[in-house]
Amino acid sequence: MQPPPAPSPFDGDPSRYLRSRANFRDQVENRASRTDNEKMNYLMTYTTGKVREGLLSGCRLAVQVLK
């Protein structure tokens, strides 16, 4: 049995956004068995470049607000 397909990484290229978003939604978000923590880990894994930097900055800001 093959592992399920993984979402293709998103690097911020606008021409690939809709396809990347749909893949992520189908393969990660819509899986009821995945926890929010797992979904966030997938999101961090399947982004690169400025998109990932933005996510990391957002996470740091959220932690600071919670403190």
N, C-alpha and C positions, 0 to 999 in steps of 0.2 A: 504494500500500500504506500502510495506517495504522500508526502506531507502536503498540507493545503498550500495553495499559492500565497505568496507574500505580497503585500502592496508594493508597488514600485516607489523608490525614494523620490521625494519632491524637493527640488532645489530652488524653487521660487520662479521658475520659467512660467510666465502667464499662459503660454500656449499649452502647457501640460497640466494646468491646475484642475480643470473640470474632470479630466480622466483620473488624476491622482486622488481627487476628493471622492469620486465615485468608488474607486477601488478601496480606499480606506474605509469608507462607510460600509461597503458590502462585506469586507473581510475582517473588519475590526469592530467598528461601532455597533453594528446590528447584531452582533453575537451576544445574546443575553447572558451567556455563561462567563463572559469576560468582566472582571471588576473594573472600576474606574482607574485604579492604579495600573492594571495591565494595559488598558487602553492608552493611558498616558505614556507608558513605556514603549508601546508600539509607535506612538506618534513621535517620540524622541528618536527612535531607531530609524524610522522611515522618512526623516527629513534631513536635509543637508544645508550647508552654506548659511546664508543670511536668515533663512526660515528657521533653522535650528537655533541660531544665535538669538533670534527674537523670542523663541519659546523659552530658552534658558533665562533671558532677561525678565520675561514675564513671570517665570517661576520664582526667581529671586525677589522680585517686587512683591509677589503674593506672600512669600514667607516674611518679608519685612513688615508688611501690613498686619499680618497675623500676630507678630511679636508685639 
